[in-house]
Amino acid sequence: MSPELEIFRRSPTGKAKSKNPIVFVHGAYTGAWCWNEHFLTWFADQGFETISFSLRGHGGSGGRALRSLASIDDYVEDLEEIVETLGKKPILIGHSMGGYVIQKYLERHTAEAAVLLASVPPEGLLTSNAMMAMAQPDLFFQMFWLQAIGPHTLLRERLGRAMLSPDIAEDEGMIYFGRLETESHRALMDMMGANPVFLPSTEVPSMLVLGARNDEIIQSELIHRTARRYNADYALIDNIAHAMMLDKNWEKVAETILQWLEVTLVTQERRKGNKSAA
């Protein structure tokens, strides 16, 4: 039986733009709170029903005692549980590990649209970790210590610069950093190759793959490679770090997603209308 999940919802304000709700999936070390800072309300104000939830063992969800044993498949099961309550195909937006969870979810399910935000690529973390170890060995070892000891003060300066831009890392960033928590060892191993993604491009819904141009954790080359793999739309945002939903220029990210969604959803409605007419 799945543990009870922490869930946050916002109803659309004004005229609804889509009957399909947006479900946000957070990345490693965080919880639903990372979407609640800006995105949950911002997209509700644009006319979308929005839902964020904490994966088991994260945030206010149950299962903390067994968090280190949770697998990526367990996280997919959590997402399935949330979607089943909606009765509609979701628009899925996932950050980092959350993007990997969405890719695994799409192996067996469909969605109205999907946005992978600074996402772990389908091949997992081996390449990104190798690139980090060569280019930023200090960051590589601090990521190791984050998993080993949690958000210790000694790690804040270097990890803070990788997660957030310098002008935000010293104030709000310190608050965010203190809310991080260790990740499931099993889930990390799954993303190191134990549970790869088997998602053919022909089965992928309309997709946007979005990254930070100078991301030190999920490098822009891997964002581009993921987009090519899925024949997806692709964009890089300047002047932003890995935690794209929390950084100073988060609204640029949200606006890029909104513009893409507006075009994508209109196009899909036209296609549905043409099929009905035929």
C-alpha positions in Angstrom: 0.0 0.0 0.0 1.3 3.4 -1.0 2.0 5.9 1.8 -0.2 9.0 2.1 1.0 11.8 -0.1 1.2 15.5 0.6 -0.8 17.3 -2.1 -1.3 20.9 -2.9 -3.9 22.2 -5.4 -4.9 25.5 -6.9 -8.0 26.2 -9.0 -7.7 28.3 -12.1 -8.5 32.0 -11.6 -10.6 33.6 -14.3 -11.3 31.7 -17.5 -9.8 28.2 -17.7 -7.3 27.8 -20.5 -7.4 24.0 -20.5 -9.5 21.2 -19.1 -6.3 19.3 -18.5 -4.7 20.0 -15.1 -1.0 20.6 -14.7 0.7 18.1 -12.4 4.2 19.1 -11.1 6.7 16.4 -10.2 9.7 17.6 -8.0 13.3 16.5 -8.3 15.7 14.8 -5.9 16.3 16.2 -2.4 13.2 18.4 -2.5 9.4 18.2 -2.1 6.2 19.8 -3.4 7.2 23.0 -1.7 9.6 23.9 -4.6 6.6 24.4 -6.9 4.5 26.2 -4.3 6.9 29.1 -4.1 6.0 30.4 -7.6 4.7 28.0 -10.2 1.6 26.6 -8.6 -0.1 29.9 -8.1 1.3 31.5 -11.3 -0.1 28.8 -13.6 -3.4 28.9 -11.7 -3.5 32.6 -12.4 -3.0 31.8 -16.1 -6.1 29.6 -16.1 -4.9 26.1 -15.2 -5.8 23.8 -12.4 -2.5 23.0 -10.8 -1.4 20.1 -8.5 2.0 19.6 -6.8 2.7 16.6 -4.5 5.6 15.3 -2.5 6.9 11.9 -3.5 6.9 9.2 -0.8 9.5 10.0 1.9 9.7 13.6 0.9 8.2 16.8 2.3 5.0 16.0 4.2 4.4 12.7 2.6 4.5 9.4 4.5 7.2 6.8 4.1 10.1 8.8 5.5 11.4 5.8 7.5 11.8 3.8 4.3 12.8 6.6 2.0 16.2 5.1 1.2 14.5 2.0 -0.2 12.1 3.8 -2.5 12.6 3.1 -6.2 11.9 5.2 -9.3 9.1 2.7 -10.0 7.7 3.6 -6.5 7.8 7.3 -7.5 6.0 6.5 -10.8 3.3 4.7 -8.7 2.9 7.9 -6.6 2.4 9.9 -9.8 -0.1 7.3 -11.1 -2.1 7.7 -7.8 -2.3 11.4 -8.3 -3.3 11.2 -11.9 -6.0 8.6 -11.1 -7.8 11.2 -8.9 -8.1 13.7 -11.7 -10.2 11.8 -14.3 -8.5 13.7 -17.1 -5.2 13.4 -19.0 -2.7 15.6 -17.2 -0.1 18.1 -18.4 3.0 16.8 -16.7 5.9 19.1 -15.7 8.9 17.5 -14.0 12.2 18.9 -12.8 15.5 17.0 -12.7 14.6 13.6 -11.2 10.9 14.5 -11.6 11.5 14.6 -15.4 13.0 11.1 -15.2 9.9 9.9 -13.3 7.7 11.4 -16.0 9.6 9.6 -18.7 9.1 6.3 -16.8 5.4 7.1 -16.3 5.0 7.6 -20.1 6.3 4.1 -20.8 2.9 2.8 -19.7 0.6 5.9 -19.8 -0.2 8.9 -21.9 -0.5 12.6 -21.1 -1.9 15.7 -22.9 1.6 17.2 -22.9 4.9 17.0 -21.0 7.6 19.4 -20.0 11.0 18.1 -18.9 12.7 20.9 -16.9 16.5 20.5 -16.4 15.6 16.8 -16.5 17.7 13.7 -15.9 18.1 12.4 -19.4 16.7 9.0 -20.5 20.1 7.3 -20.2 20.3 8.4 -16.6 23.0 10.2 -14.6 26.2 8.5 -15.6 27.1 11.0 -18.4 26.1 14.1 -16.4 28.0 12.9 -13.4 31.1 12.2 -15.5 31.0 15.6 -17.1 30.6 17.2 -13.6 33.5 15.2 -12.2 35.8 16.4 -14.9 34.7 20.0 -15.2 33.6 20.7 -11.6 35.2 18.1 -9.3 34.4 20.3 -6.2 30.7 20.3 -7.0 30.8 16.5 -7.8 32.1 15.8 -4.3 29.7 18.2 -2.6 26.8 16.4 -4.3 28.1 13.2 -2.8 28.3 14.8 0.7 24.7 16.2 0.3 23.5 12.6 -0.1 25.7 11.5 2.8 25.0 14.1 5.4 22.2 16.3 4.1 22.2 20.1 3.7 25.1 20.9 5.9 26.3 24.5 6.2 29.7 23.6 4.8 28.1 22.7 1.5 26.0 25.8 1.0 28.4 28.0 -0.9 29.3 25.7 -3.8 26.1 23.8 -4.0 24.2 27.1 -3.7 25.9 28.5 -6.8 25.0 25.4 -8.8 21.4 25.5 -7.7 20.7 29.2 -7.8 22.2 32.4 -9.3 24.6 34.4 -7.0 22.2 37.3 -6.4 19.6 35.0 -4.8 21.8 32.3 -3.3 22.6 34.3 -0.2 19.1 35.2 0.9 16.1 33.1 -0.3 18.6 30.5 -1.5 19.8 29.8 2.1 16.2 29.2 3.1 15.7 26.8 0.2 18.9 25.0 0.9 17.9 24.3 4.5 14.8 22.5 3.2 16.7 20.0 1.2 16.8 16.4 2.4 18.7 13.2 1.4 17.4 11.2 -1.5 16.6 7.5 -1.8 19.8 5.5 -2.4 17.8 3.1 -4.5 16.2 5.8 -6.7 19.7 7.3 -7.3 21.0 3.8 -8.3 18.0 3.4 -10.7 19.0 6.7 -12.4 22.6 5.4 -12.6 21.5 2.7 -15.0 19.6 0.1 -12.9 16.2 1.3 -14.3 16.8 3.0 -17.7 14.0 4.6 -19.7 12.5 2.6 -22.6 10.3 5.2 -24.2 10.2 5.2 -28.0 9.8 8.7 -29.6 6.6 7.4 -31.3 4.9 7.1 -28.0 5.8 10.5 -26.6 3.1 13.2 -26.2 3.8 16.8 -27.3 6.9 17.6 -25.3 9.1 20.6 -24.4 12.6 19.9 -23.1 13.8 23.0 -21.3 17.1 23.6 -19.6 19.4 26.2 -18.2 22.2 27.1 -20.6 24.9 27.1 -18.0 23.5 24.3 -15.7 26.4 22.6 -13.9 24.3 19.6 -12.8 22.3 18.6 -15.9 24.4 20.1 -18.7 22.8 21.8 -21.7 24.3 19.3 -24.1 22.3 16.6 -22.4 19.1 18.7 -22.6 19.6 19.0 -26.3 20.3 15.2 -26.6 17.1 14.4 -24.7 15.1 16.7 -27.1 16.5 14.9 -30.1 15.8 11.5 -28.6 12.1 12.4 -28.3 11.8 14.7 -31.4 10.6 17.3 -28.8 10.7 21.0 -28.8 13.7 22.5 -27.1 14.8 25.7 -25.4 17.6 26.9 -23.1 17.1 29.8 -20.6 20.0 32.2 -20.0 21.0 33.6 -16.6 19.4 30.9 -14.5 20.8 27.9 -12.6 19.6 24.3 -12.0 16.7 25.1 -9.7 14.8 26.8 -12.5 11.5 27.1 -10.6 13.1 28.9 -7.7 15.8 31.1 -9.2 15.6 34.8 -9.8 14.5 34.4 -13.4 11.9 31.7 -12.7 9.2 33.8 -14.4 11.1 33.6 -17.7 10.9 29.8 -17.4 7.1 29.9 -16.6 6.4 32.2 -19.5 8.4 30.0 -21.9 6.3 27.0 -20.8 3.0 28.9 -21.0 3.7 30.1 -24.5 4.6 26.6 -25.6 1.5 25.2 -23.9 -0.9 27.8 -25.5 0.4 26.9 -29.0 0.5 23.1 -28.3 -3.0 22.9 -26.8 -4.6 24.9 -29.6 -2.9 22.7 -32.2 -4.1 19.6 -30.5 -7.7 20.8 -30.2 -7.7 21.6 -34.0 -6.4 18.1 -34.7 -9.1 16.6 -32.6 -11.7 18.7 -34.3 -10.5 17.6 -37.7 -10.6 13.9 -36.7 -14.2 14.4 -35.4 -15.2 16.0 -38.7 -13.7 13.2 -40.7 
